[in-house]
Amino acid sequence: MKRREFITLLGGAAVAWPLAARAQQGERMRRIGVLMVLAESDSQSQRRITAFQEGLEKLGWTVGRNLAIDYRWGVSDPEGARATTSELLSLAPDLILANAISALRGAQQATHTVPIVFTGVRSRRASRALQLCSTRRQPPLPHNSSIPSRRRL
């Protein structure tokens, strides 16, 4: 092999190497922080978590592959929720799920940058919570709306 051919080959490999390395990188792992009012051992909370994970899998989100979920159990008062949310924020979640009004209020006080999704609130309390959410960020989707599949965490 001649010297020029060798240098050309070496230069081509140096240019292509970063492109090949970038192509091998996997999908970014997303993280959800979940604030649950119920205890981890409660059968109702286990059914809810199972349904939540099954719904995510139908949308292409699999725990351990492209999604990590951090659960915090027994968050029943806003002060405890604020402290727990601060703990979750250290893990850099892309989203926080609060399953009761107390968890929602604590999460709202703890962060203004991470989106919060909430479930399990009573209708008269929900209207106030919606007002609080809409003053901070985009208004949340109603529970019966369908989220387009392109809308990601």
N, C-alpha and C positions, 0 to 999 in steps of 0.2 A: 504494500500500500504506500502510495506516495504521501509525502508530507502534506500537500495541500488537501488531498482527499481526507486525510486523517483529521486535520484541523477543521474542515467543513463538517465532517461527521460529529466531531466533538462539540462544535458550536451548535449544530442542530439538536443534539441531545440535551444540551444545556438550556435551549429555548423550550423544548417540548417537556422537559421534566416538571416544571411548575404546573403546566396545564394538566398533565396526567395526575399529579398529586391532588390538585383541586377537584378533579373529576371523581376521585375516590372518596372524598369527604361525604359522610352520610347526612341525612336530614337532621336539622337542628332539633334537639330535645326540648319540648315545651313543658312547662311546669304549671300545675294548678294547685293552689292552696285551698283546702276545704275546711270551713268552720262548721262543725256539727254540734247542735245543742244536746242531742241524745248521747248516751254512753256508747262506747264501742261495742259492748256486749249486748246491747239492745237489738232484738230481732228486727224491729222496724227500721232502725238505722242501717242494718246489714242489707235488708231488701232494697233500700233506697240507693245505697252505694253500688250494689250489684246492677240495678237498673241503670244507674248513671254510667257505669263503665261499659255496659252492653250497648247503650246508646252511642257512646263515644266510639266504640269499635265499629259500629255500623257506618260511622262517618270517616273511618280510616285512622282513628287515633287509638293506638295500642299501648297500654302501660308497659314500660320496659323497652319498647322499640322507638317510639317517637314522642312519648308522653310520660311524665312523672307526676304523681299525685301525692301531696303531703296532707294528711288528715290530722285535724286537731279536734278532740272529742270533749264533750261536756262544757261547751262554751255557752253559758246560760245568762251572763250579765254583760252589759256593754263594756265595763272596765276590764273584765277578763278577756273579752273579745279584742279589745284594743291591745292589750299586752300580747295575746296570742297572735294577732295580726302582725305586730311588730316583729315577733319571732319568725313568722312566715316570710315577712319581707326580707329578712336576711338571707333567705334561700332564693331570692329573685324570681318570684312567680310571675307568669304572664297574665294570670287571672286569679281572682279570689271568688270562691263560691261560699255564700253564707246561707244557711238554711232556716234562719229565723230572724225576727226583727231585732232581737238583742245582739246577735252576731253581726247583723248588717250595720247597726249604729256604731258598734265598736270598730268595725272595719272602716267605716266612713271617716271616723275620727283619726284613725291611724294612717291612712293613705289618701292622697289625692291624685296619684299617678297611675296606680294599678286598677284596671277595670274590675268592678264588683258585680257579680251576678247573684241574685238572691231568689230563694224559693221558700214556700211554707209560711207566708205572712197572711194574716187575716185582712179582709178587704178594707176595713176602715183604717187600719194601720198602714196598709199598702199604699193608699193614696198619699199619705204624708211622706212615706219613704220615697215614693216616686218623685214628689216635689223636691225633696232633698237631693236626690240623684241628679235630677235634670238641671239644678242650679250649678252643679259641679262639672258635669261632663255631658256627653250625648245622652238623651233619655234612653232608659233601658227598654228592651223589647217586652211587650206583654207576654204572659206565660203561654198564650195560645197561638202566638205567631210562629210562622215557619222561618227558620234561618236558612238562607241560601247556602248550598254546599260550598261555595267559594269563600264564604265568610269564615275565616279561621280564627283561632285563638289569638 
